[in-house]
Amino acid sequence: QKEVEQDPGPLSVPEGAIVSLNCTYSNSAFQYFMWYRQYSRKGPELLMYTYSSGNKEDGRFTAQVDKSSKYISLFIRDSQPSDSATYLCAMSQKHRDDKIIFGKGTRLHILP
Amino acid sequence: GAGVSQTPSNKVTEKGKYVELRCDPISGHTALYWYRQSLGQGPEFLIYFQGTGAADDSGLPNDRFFAVRPEGSVSTLKIQRTERGDSAVYLCASSPRGGFADTQYFGPGTRLTVL
């Protein structure tokens, strides 16, 4: 079993819909949880960063962490065609100076 | 300002050859990371430098892989006797000292194809 599991998709939704992306993990030592967005042939770009359990909102994006269930989610409201990309969940044990463990990524298509 | 840059953007080589991949981190960033991303997978950690020294090289798959950062800035990932299974995108990331979150800024990657 991989440390981080993520459904690779693809996931296609109509423009304006709410998108829900999620990951599960097995290592309870993970404390820091991230979502990266990766466009084709580009490097990953950090979207959201959360510590421990709880919610964090940034514009149209909301990240949720449930450490008791080892489950993290990213919600995208009012989805736009420009949101079409691969979304990678990621986590680490320390807040810095630590390797990041990534999920496989979910390919998201927002249909105009 | 300039982001992380990686050269070459694409590298095609033959099985058994030696390759070097270069990473120029963001100026002033002390931490530098190498990851490898195979098709349809997330990035996989290879090695982490803090300054000139490798603080964690637990992700290097075998002794054919080696990385250096002699002056604490530019880093080179070296792969000897390349194999077809080494084909992947090699990503470099850097992060600054200080602050709460270890925000790693990624470069565009070098796409390595071993024929």
Interface residues (C-beta under 8 A of the other chain):
Chain A: V4 Q6 P8 Y32 R41 K42 G43 P44 E45 L46 Y49 L88 A90 S92 K94 H95 R96 D97 D98 K99 I100 I101 F102 G103 K104 G105
Chain B: V4 A31 Y33 Y35 G40 Q41 G42 P43 E44 F45 Y48 Q50 A55 D56 S58 G59 L91 A93 S95 F100 A101 D102 T103 Q104 Y105 F106 G107 P108 G109 R111
